């Protein structure tokens, strides 16, 4: 009932994964892109019962093989599952994530993440994801709040529609001595609304059409004539954008 593993792992934070086929939408939420993708370290998973498991881990921080400081990060996750009905996770992740010598100091960053997927009927599934965190820096307390809601409906064994709405808000600490650097995005708030139509003609192929709209408090996107920096990089000039994507994925 005990599983031990060490190496490079996909992050246990959040319900979305890197592979397109493992998600309800073609693109990922802003929570997925803001939060870490992977960790390097060791973990132990204990199956308490057929439905409940507990995982404890130690890592070299966010998105790193070699840590950017001498401190390690730790996580503790409780996972609960009722086959074909419900899956849920509550996770704590903590550690020093600022680089050595950062003006913010070496604050311990606390993250709490929770998500649950409910298969209401064989056709309808709902998913909710919440993530909050805090970091006490030399400039005061930085914190963030993020949430996403998903719904998927199977029109047939081959055709599915899905919708997602998400919001990510971060407040960077600030006092007379200065301001802490943003942890996630160079803006206070970013949100998106996404709709996807998925067609799976075989068990190993997926065709998706997606419409998405993003909006931020600051210019993060590009529209019309875009100015360039002296190095030739484009300068963001729009606070919102709408995109249409078509994707074809196959796996073997």
C-alpha positions as CSV (number, residue, x, y, z in Angstrom):
1,X,0.0,0.0,0.0
2,X,3.1,2.3,0.1
3,X,4.6,3.7,-3.1
4,X,8.0,5.4,-3.0
5,X,9.4,7.4,-6.0
6,X,12.1,9.9,-6.8
7,X,13.0,11.9,-9.9
8,X,11.2,14.5,-12.0
9,X,7.5,14.7,-11.6
10,X,4.6,16.6,-13.1
11,X,3.2,19.0,-10.5
12,X,0.4,17.6,-8.3
13,X,-1.1,21.1,-8.1
14,X,-4.4,21.5,-10.0
15,X,-6.4,19.1,-12.1
16,X,-5.1,19.9,-15.6
17,X,-2.2,18.1,-17.2
18,X,0.3,18.8,-20.0
19,X,-1.1,16.2,-22.5
20,X,-4.0,17.6,-24.6
21,X,-6.0,14.4,-24.4
22,X,-6.1,14.5,-20.5
23,X,-8.0,17.8,-20.4
24,X,-11.6,18.9,-21.3
25,X,-10.4,21.9,-23.4
26,X,-7.8,22.3,-26.0
27,X,-6.0,25.1,-24.1
28,X,-5.2,25.3,-20.4
29,X,-6.5,27.7,-17.8
30,X,-4.5,30.6,-16.5
31,X,-4.2,28.7,-13.2
32,X,-2.3,26.0,-15.1
33,X,0.1,28.5,-16.7
34,X,0.6,30.5,-13.5
35,X,1.3,27.6,-11.2
36,X,4.3,25.3,-11.4
37,X,4.4,22.6,-14.1
38,X,7.0,20.2,-12.6
39,X,9.2,19.4,-9.5
40,X,12.3,17.4,-8.9
41,X,12.5,15.4,-5.6
42,X,11.1,12.4,-3.8
43,X,7.6,11.4,-2.7
44,X,5.8,8.7,-0.7
45,X,2.1,7.8,-1.4
46,X,0.1,5.7,1.1
47,X,-3.2,4.1,0.2
48,X,-5.2,4.5,3.4
49,X,-8.2,2.8,1.9
50,X,-9.7,2.0,-1.5
51,X,-10.8,5.6,-1.8
52,X,-8.4,7.7,0.3
53,X,-4.6,8.2,-0.3
54,X,-2.0,10.5,1.3
55,X,1.1,11.8,-0.5
56,X,4.0,13.5,1.1
57,X,6.9,14.9,-0.9
58,X,10.1,17.0,-0.8
59,X,11.1,19.0,-3.9
60,X,13.7,21.4,-5.3
61,X,11.1,24.1,-5.6
62,X,9.0,25.3,-8.5
63,X,9.9,24.2,-12.1
64,X,13.5,23.4,-11.3
65,X,16.0,20.5,-11.3
66,X,18.7,22.4,-9.5
67,X,17.1,24.7,-6.8
68,X,17.6,28.5,-6.9
69,X,18.3,28.5,-3.1
70,X,19.4,26.2,-0.3
71,X,15.9,25.5,1.1
72,X,13.7,22.6,0.0
73,X,9.9,22.6,-0.7
74,X,7.4,20.2,0.8
75,X,3.9,19.1,0.0
76,X,1.1,17.1,1.6
77,X,-1.8,15.9,-0.5
78,X,-5.0,14.1,0.4
79,X,-6.8,12.4,-2.6
80,X,-10.3,10.9,-2.5
81,X,-12.0,9.0,-5.3
82,X,-15.3,7.2,-5.8
83,X,-14.9,5.4,-9.2
84,X,-16.9,6.9,-12.0
85,X,-18.5,9.4,-9.6
86,X,-16.2,11.7,-7.8
87,X,-12.5,12.6,-7.5
88,X,-11.2,15.2,-5.1
89,X,-7.8,16.6,-3.9
90,X,-6.6,19.0,-1.2
91,X,-2.9,19.9,-1.2
92,X,-0.5,22.0,0.8
93,X,2.7,23.1,-0.9
94,X,5.3,25.2,1.0
95,X,8.9,26.4,0.5
96,X,11.3,29.2,-0.2
97,X,10.9,30.0,-3.9
98,X,12.8,33.3,-4.3
99,X,16.4,33.2,-5.5
100,X,19.3,33.7,-3.2
101,X,19.8,37.4,-2.6
102,X,16.4,38.4,-3.8
103,X,15.2,41.9,-2.6
104,X,12.1,40.2,-1.1
105,X,14.3,38.1,1.2
106,X,13.8,34.4,1.7
107,X,10.1,34.1,2.6
108,X,8.3,30.8,3.0
109,X,5.6,30.6,0.3
110,X,2.4,28.9,1.4
111,X,0.0,27.4,-1.2
112,X,-3.3,25.6,-0.7
113,X,-4.9,23.9,-3.7
114,X,-8.2,22.1,-3.9
115,X,-10.2,20.6,-6.8
116,X,-13.1,18.2,-7.3
117,X,-14.6,16.5,-10.3
118,X,-18.2,15.3,-10.1
119,X,-19.6,13.0,-12.8
120,X,-23.3,14.0,-12.4
121,X,-24.5,11.6,-15.0
122,X,-22.8,9.5,-17.6
123,X,-23.0,12.5,-20.0
124,X,-22.5,15.5,-17.7
125,X,-19.4,16.2,-15.6
126,X,-18.5,19.3,-13.5
127,X,-15.1,20.4,-12.1
128,X,-14.1,23.1,-9.6
129,X,-10.6,24.3,-8.8
130,X,-9.5,26.8,-6.1
131,X,-5.9,27.9,-5.3
132,X,-4.8,30.5,-2.7
133,X,-1.4,31.4,-1.3
134,X,0.6,33.9,0.7
135,X,4.3,35.0,1.0
136,X,5.5,37.3,3.8
137,X,8.3,39.4,2.1
138,X,10.5,42.2,3.4
139,X,7.9,44.6,1.7
140,X,4.9,43.0,3.4
141,X,2.5,40.2,2.5
142,X,2.0,39.1,-1.1
143,X,-1.0,36.9,-1.8
144,X,-3.0,35.4,-4.6
145,X,-6.5,33.9,-5.1
146,X,-7.4,31.9,-8.2
147,X,-10.4,29.8,-9.2
148,X,-11.7,27.9,-12.3
149,X,-15.0,26.2,-13.1
150,X,-15.5,23.6,-15.8
151,X,-18.4,21.7,-17.4
152,X,-18.4,19.0,-20.0
153,X,-21.3,17.3,-21.7
154,X,-21.0,14.2,-24.0
155,X,-23.4,14.6,-26.9
156,X,-22.4,11.1,-28.0
157,X,-19.6,8.6,-27.6
158,X,-17.6,10.7,-30.1
159,X,-18.7,14.3,-29.6
160,X,-18.3,16.4,-26.5
161,X,-18.7,20.1,-25.6
162,X,-16.9,21.8,-22.7
163,X,-16.8,25.2,-21.1
164,X,-14.4,26.8,-18.7
165,X,-14.2,30.1,-16.8
166,X,-11.2,31.1,-14.7
167,X,-9.8,34.1,-12.8
168,X,-6.3,34.7,-11.2
169,X,-5.7,37.7,-9.0
170,X,-2.4,38.5,-7.3
171,X,-1.5,41.3,-4.9
172,X,2.2,42.1,-4.6
173,X,3.5,43.4,-1.3
174,X,4.4,47.1,-1.2
175,X,5.7,49.5,1.5
176,X,8.1,52.5,1.7
177,X,11.1,50.3,1.1
178,X,9.8,49.1,-2.3
179,X,7.6,46.5,-3.9
180,X,7.9,42.7,-4.2
181,X,8.2,41.2,-7.7
182,X,5.1,39.5,-9.2
183,X,5.1,35.7,-8.7
184,X,2.9,34.7,-11.6
185,X,1.8,37.3,-14.2
186,X,2.9,41.0,-14.8
187,X,-0.6,42.2,-13.9
188,X,-3.0,42.3,-10.9
189,X,-5.7,40.1,-12.5
190,X,-6.2,37.9,-15.5
191,X,-9.4,36.0,-16.5
192,X,-10.6,33.9,-19.4
193,X,-13.7,32.2,-20.8
194,X,-13.3,29.2,-23.0
195,X,-15.6,26.9,-25.0
196,X,-14.5,23.7,-26.8
197,X,-16.1,21.2,-29.2
198,X,-14.2,17.9,-29.3
199,X,-14.6,15.0,-31.7
200,X,-12.9,11.7,-31.1
201,X,-13.3,9.5,-34.1
202,X,-11.1,6.7,-32.7
203,X,-9.6,5.9,-29.3
204,X,-6.2,7.4,-30.3
205,X,-7.2,10.7,-32.1
206,X,-8.9,13.9,-31.1
207,X,-10.1,16.9,-33.1
208,X,-11.0,20.1,-31.2
209,X,-12.4,23.5,-32.1
210,X,-12.0,26.1,-29.4
211,X,-13.1,29.8,-28.9
212,X,-11.4,31.7,-26.0
213,X,-11.4,35.2,-24.7
214,X,-8.8,36.6,-22.2
215,X,-8.8,39.9,-20.3
216,X,-6.2,41.4,-18.0
217,X,-5.8,44.5,-15.9
218,X,-2.7,45.5,-18.0
219,X,-1.5,45.0,-21.5
220,X,-0.4,41.4,-21.9
221,X,-1.6,40.7,-25.5
222,X,-1.1,42.1,-29.0
223,X,-3.4,43.9,-31.4
224,X,-2.8,45.8,-34.7
225,X,0.5,47.4,-35.3
226,X,2.9,46.3,-32.5
227,X,5.9,48.3,-31.5
228,X,9.3,46.6,-31.0
229,X,12.0,46.9,-28.4
230,X,15.5,47.7,-29.6
231,X,16.2,44.0,-29.3
232,X,13.3,43.3,-31.7
233,X,10.8,41.9,-29.2
234,X,7.2,42.7,-29.5
235,X,5.6,45.1,-26.9
236,X,2.2,44.1,-25.6
237,X,-0.4,46.7,-26.4
238,X,-3.8,45.2,-25.6
239,X,-5.5,44.2,-22.3
240,X,-7.7,41.5,-23.9
241,X,-7.8,39.1,-26.8
242,X,-10.1,36.6,-28.5
243,X,-8.8,33.5,-30.2
244,X,-10.1,30.6,-32.3
245,X,-8.1,27.4,-32.3
246,X,-8.3,24.1,-34.2
247,X,-6.2,21.2,-32.9
248,X,-5.7,17.6,-34.0
249,X,-4.0,15.3,-31.5
250,X,-3.0,11.6,-32.0
251,X,-1.3,9.2,-29.5
252,X,0.2,5.8,-29.8
